[in-house]
């Protein structure tokens, strides 16, 4: 019986924010995988180790969580005033598909560093010492991200003293600007609020009618009040992820919210669109112990937010969901804004399972439509390993 030898593909394993993933330069992929389609998906599934009925991804690079089952493909940008095109693939852990419907805000923090180190940014744009401004085209959602990457002696600086809750060790700070983050092209008819309302009554069979803010900003997100589903907003992962009934409830809410937002046409389509929309529950400030055992005091935050990603409660906060939080907080009358006290603001600090995070956004209303020029937050990134990934040659 003949056996196909393994092939090796240049790749880099990076942490970006509270996520990590396998990064590729488009030109380094096998030729058949340089275009979207089933061959590319099959390759990335095998790299990550999916689908895995054991949900451990032992035979791949994935870490068996939504935060660590991620892939990125970068190429020189063909668009004016951009340096690099960034395509993100969220790999399902137990099912054979890659979700291309949204961005990863956390891994966005690593895109600039990888682009510089891989020669995808023109040398003249990189200072010997200082900050390189990398202009990123986020290809999944058609948006611009500006990454401010620290440079020391002509190379990306990765070490530093910037601390990010949800990441164990400090690193260099990378500031991200998500430009015009509202209203993804694929859903919502170009509106930040696809239903036209700041708060909707969302009917969810088996759950009830919930107040919900449905927003397209950063990533499509469904915000509900924690108290309406029996929670306080201080929960850690175990309280949700160890409860199959709770997970099923949130998935039902997510599916009906996706339908209401116009992201899907039929409920059953939600199962093939796990990455978006996100569902999150909010609550006013309260004291709690974070997952690391650190006390988060009510006075340290403006509100509490817990969000689910790929069917599980996230251990911290997705970067794109943070953009949605910051944007919604800036608009009086949304559930996020009301949980934060109902006052006008252009920045918000919220509590999540691992600690706190600050995000800024300035929203305005133009001709009756809400818009936000940009959302800003700081993350960090670090190369964990570089070289090659290997996959069986018969994978595609």
C-alpha positions in Angstrom: 0.0 0.0 0.0 1.5 3.3 -1.1 1.7 6.2 1.4 1.9 9.8 0.6 4.9 11.6 2.2 4.3 14.7 4.3 4.7 18.1 2.7 6.1 21.1 4.6 4.8 24.6 4.3 6.5 27.7 5.7 4.5 29.0 8.6 4.7 31.0 11.8 2.8 30.4 15.0 1.9 33.7 16.7 0.0 35.0 19.7 -2.0 38.0 19.0 -3.9 39.5 22.0 -5.6 36.6 23.8 -5.6 34.3 20.7 -3.0 32.4 18.8 -2.9 31.0 15.3 -0.9 29.7 12.4 0.1 32.5 9.9 1.0 31.9 6.2 2.2 34.1 3.4 -0.1 33.4 0.5 2.8 32.8 -1.8 4.1 30.0 0.5 0.9 28.0 0.2 0.7 25.1 -2.2 -0.5 26.5 -5.5 -3.9 24.8 -5.3 -4.5 26.4 -1.9 -3.7 29.9 -3.0 -7.3 30.5 -4.0 -10.4 30.2 -1.8 -12.2 26.9 -1.9 -12.4 23.3 -0.6 -8.7 22.6 -1.2 -7.6 25.5 0.9 -10.1 24.6 3.6 -9.0 21.0 3.6 -5.4 22.1 4.0 -6.1 24.4 6.9 -8.3 21.9 8.7 -5.4 19.4 8.6 -2.9 21.9 9.8 -5.1 22.7 12.8 -6.1 19.1 13.4 -9.8 19.3 12.6 -12.4 17.9 12.5 -11.6 16.1 15.8 -14.5 14.2 17.5 -12.4 14.1 20.6 -12.3 18.0 20.5 -8.6 18.1 21.5 -6.8 18.7 18.1 -4.0 16.5 19.2 -2.9 15.8 15.6 -2.6 19.4 14.7 -1.6 22.9 15.7 -4.9 23.9 17.3 -5.4 24.3 21.0 -8.9 22.9 21.2 -10.5 26.3 22.0 -12.0 29.0 19.7 -9.1 31.2 20.7 -6.5 28.8 19.4 -8.2 27.2 16.4 -7.3 30.0 14.0 -5.4 30.5 10.7 -4.3 33.7 8.9 -3.2 34.2 5.3 -1.4 37.4 4.4 -0.3 38.9 1.1 1.0 42.2 -0.3 -2.0 44.4 -0.7 -3.3 45.2 -4.2 -5.2 48.2 -2.8 -4.0 51.7 -2.7 -2.8 53.0 0.6 -2.7 49.6 2.2 0.4 47.4 2.9 -1.0 44.0 3.4 -4.2 42.0 2.8 -5.3 40.0 5.9 -7.6 36.9 5.5 -8.7 35.1 8.7 -10.1 31.6 8.9 -11.8 30.3 12.1 -11.4 26.6 12.1 -14.1 24.5 13.6 -12.9 22.1 16.2 -15.2 19.1 15.7 -16.7 19.8 12.3 -15.1 19.9 8.8 -15.4 23.6 7.9 -13.5 26.8 8.1 -15.6 29.9 8.8 -14.5 32.9 6.7 -17.4 35.2 7.8 -15.6 37.5 10.2 -12.4 39.0 11.5 -10.3 38.1 14.5 -9.5 41.3 16.4 -7.0 39.7 18.7 -4.9 38.2 15.9 -5.1 41.6 14.1 -2.4 42.6 16.6 0.0 40.1 15.1 -0.7 40.9 11.5 1.6 44.0 11.3 4.5 42.2 13.0 4.2 39.2 10.7 3.9 41.5 7.6 7.0 43.4 8.5 9.1 40.3 9.3 7.9 38.6 6.2 8.9 41.4 3.9 5.3 42.4 3.0 5.8 46.0 4.0 8.0 48.3 2.0 11.3 48.9 3.8 10.9 52.6 3.5 7.9 52.5 5.8 9.8 50.9 8.6 11.8 53.2 10.9 15.1 52.2 12.4 13.6 53.0 15.8 10.1 54.1 16.6 6.7 52.9 15.5 5.8 51.4 12.1 2.3 52.2 10.9 1.0 49.2 9.0 -2.1 49.7 6.9 -4.1 46.4 6.8 -6.9 45.5 4.6 -9.2 43.1 6.4 -10.4 41.0 3.5 -13.1 39.0 5.3 -15.2 42.1 6.1 -13.7 44.7 3.7 -12.4 47.1 6.4 -9.2 48.9 7.2 -7.1 48.3 10.4 -4.1 50.5 11.3 -1.5 48.7 13.4 1.1 50.7 15.3 4.0 48.3 15.6 7.1 49.2 17.8 10.4 48.9 16.1 13.9 48.6 17.7 17.0 48.6 15.6 15.0 47.9 12.4 13.2 44.9 13.8 9.8 44.3 15.3 10.0 44.8 19.1 8.0 42.0 20.8 9.1 42.3 24.4 8.0 45.0 26.8 6.0 45.8 29.9 2.5 46.1 28.5 0.1 43.8 30.4 -3.1 42.4 28.9 -5.6 40.5 31.1 -5.9 37.0 29.7 -2.2 36.8 28.7 0.2 35.6 31.3 3.3 37.5 30.4 3.9 41.2 29.5 5.0 42.2 26.0 5.3 45.3 23.7 2.1 47.3 23.2 0.5 47.3 19.8 -2.2 49.9 19.3 -4.9 49.0 16.8 -7.3 51.4 15.0 -10.3 49.7 13.5 -11.4 52.2 10.9 -15.1 52.6 10.1 -15.8 49.3 11.9 -19.6 49.4 11.6 -21.8 47.6 9.1 -20.0 44.7 7.5 -20.7 44.5 3.8 -22.3 41.1 3.9 -25.1 41.8 6.5 -27.4 44.4 7.8 -27.9 46.2 4.5 -25.0 48.6 5.3 -26.4 49.7 8.7 -24.8 49.6 12.1 -28.2 48.5 13.5 -29.6 46.2 10.9 -33.2 46.3 12.4 -33.1 50.1 12.7 -33.5 49.9 16.4 -31.1 50.4 19.3 -33.0 47.7 21.3 -35.2 45.0 19.9 -37.6 42.4 21.4 -36.0 39.2 20.2 -38.4 36.2 20.4 -36.5 33.0 21.2 -38.6 29.8 21.4 -38.0 28.0 24.6 -36.3 31.0 26.2 -38.8 33.9 25.9 -38.8 37.4 24.5 -35.5 39.1 25.3 -34.4 42.7 25.0 -31.5 42.7 22.6 -29.1 45.2 20.9 -28.2 43.8 17.5 -25.2 45.6 16.1 -22.8 45.3 13.2 -19.5 46.9 14.5 -16.2 45.1 14.5 -18.2 41.9 14.2 -22.0 41.2 14.2 -23.0 40.9 17.9 -26.1 40.2 19.8 -26.1 41.9 23.3 -28.7 40.8 25.9 -29.0 41.5 29.6 -27.4 39.0 31.9 -30.3 39.1 34.3 -32.8 38.2 31.6 -31.2 34.8 31.2 -30.5 34.1 34.9 -26.9 35.4 35.1 -25.1 38.2 36.9 -22.3 39.0 34.4 -19.6 37.8 36.9 -19.5 34.3 35.6 -16.3 32.5 34.6 -16.0 29.8 31.9 -16.9 26.9 34.1 -20.3 28.3 34.9 -21.3 28.3 31.3 -19.1 25.8 29.4 -19.9 23.1 31.9 -23.6 23.5 31.4 -24.9 21.9 28.2 -28.4 23.5 28.7 -26.8 26.9 28.9 -24.8 26.4 25.8 -27.8 25.2 23.9 -29.8 28.2 25.1 -27.1 30.7 23.9 -26.8 28.9 20.5 -30.6 29.2 20.1 -30.4 32.9 20.9 -27.5 33.3 18.5 -29.4 31.6 15.7 -32.5 33.7 16.1 -30.5 36.8 16.4 -28.6 36.0 13.2 -31.9 35.5 11.4 -33.2 38.9 12.8 -30.0 40.6 11.7 -30.4 39.3 8.1 -27.1 37.3 8.3 -28.9 34.1 7.5 -32.1 33.3 5.7 -33.0 30.1 7.5 -32.3 29.0 11.1 -30.4 25.9 10.1 -27.8 28.0 8.3 -26.5 29.2 11.8 -24.8 25.8 12.3 -22.5 26.5 9.3 -21.8 30.0 10.5 -20.3 29.5 13.9 -17.9 32.5 14.0 -20.6 35.1 13.5 -22.6 36.6 15.0 -21.4 36.6 18.5 -23.7 36.6 21.5 -22.8 38.5 24.7 -24.5 39.3 28.0 -24.0 42.5 29.9 -24.6 43.7 33.5 -23.8 46.8 35.6 -20.5 46.8 37.6 -20.0 44.3 40.4 -17.1 42.8 42.3 -15.8 39.4 41.2 -12.7 37.2 41.1 -11.2 36.8 37.7 -10.0 33.5 36.3 -6.5 34.2 37.6 -7.8 34.9 41.1 -7.3 38.6 40.8 -10.1 40.8 42.3 -11.9 43.0 39.9 -13.7 45.7 41.9 -17.0 47.3 40.7 -15.2 50.6 40.8 -12.6 49.4 38.3 -15.1 49.0 35.4 -18.0 50.7 33.7 -19.9 47.4 33.1 -19.5 43.6 32.9 -19.5 41.7 29.6 -19.4 37.9 29.0 -19.2 36.7 25.3 -19.4 33.4 23.6 -17.3 32.4 20.6 -17.7 29.2 18.6 -20.3 27.9 21.1 -18.3 28.4 24.3 -17.8 31.3 26.7 -14.6 33.1 25.8 -11.8 33.1 28.4 -11.4 36.9 28.0 -12.8 38.9 25.2 -12.6 38.7 21.4 -11.0 41.8 19.9 -13.8 42.3 17.4 -16.4 42.0 20.1 -14.6 44.6 22.1 -15.0 46.9 19.2 -18.7 46.2 19.2 -18.8 46.8 23.0 -17.0 50.2 22.7 -19.2 51.3 19.8 -22.5 50.3 21.5 -21.3 51.9 24.8 -20.9 55.2 22.9 -24.5 55.2 21.8 -27.1 56.2 24.4 -29.9 53.8 24.7 -28.2 50.5 23.7 -28.1 47.7 26.3 -24.4 48.1 26.6 -24.7 51.9 27.2 -27.4 51.4 29.8 -25.4 48.7 31.6 -22.6 51.3 31.8 -24.8 53.9 33.4 -26.6 55.3 30.4 -24.2 58.3 30.0 -22.5 59.6 27.0 -18.9 58.3 26.6 -16.1 57.8 24.1 -14.3 55.1 25.9 -15.4 52.2 28.2 -13.6 49.8 30.5 -15.4 46.5 30.9 -14.9 43.5 33.0 -14.5 40.1 31.4 -13.6 36.6 32.8 -9.8 37.3 32.8 -9.9 40.9 34.0 -10.6 44.2 32.3 -10.1 45.9 29.0 -10.5 49.5 27.8 -11.7 50.3 24.3 -12.4 53.7 22.8 -15.0 54.7 20.1 -16.6 57.9 19.0 -20.1 57.5 17.5 -22.2 60.0 15.7 -25.6 60.2 14.0 -25.6 61.3 10.3 -28.9 61.6 8.5 -30.5 59.3 11.0 -27.9 56.6 10.7 -25.3 55.9 13.4 -21.7 55.8 12.3 -18.4 55.4 14.1 -15.1 56.7 12.6 -12.8 54.3 14.4 -12.4 52.2 17.5 -9.1 52.0 19.3 -7.6 49.4 21.6 -4.2 48.1 22.7 -3.1 44.5 22.4 0.3 42.7 22.1 1.7 40.0 19.9 4.7 37.6 20.0 6.1 35.0 17.7 5.9 31.6 19.4 7.5 29.4 16.7 8.6 29.8 13.1 9.6 27.4 10.4 7.3 24.9 8.7 4.1 23.0 9.3 3.8 19.5 7.9 0.7 17.8 6.6 0.1 14.5 4.8 0.6 15.0 1.0 -2.8 13.4 0.2 -4.8 16.0 2.3 -6.0 17.7 -0.9 
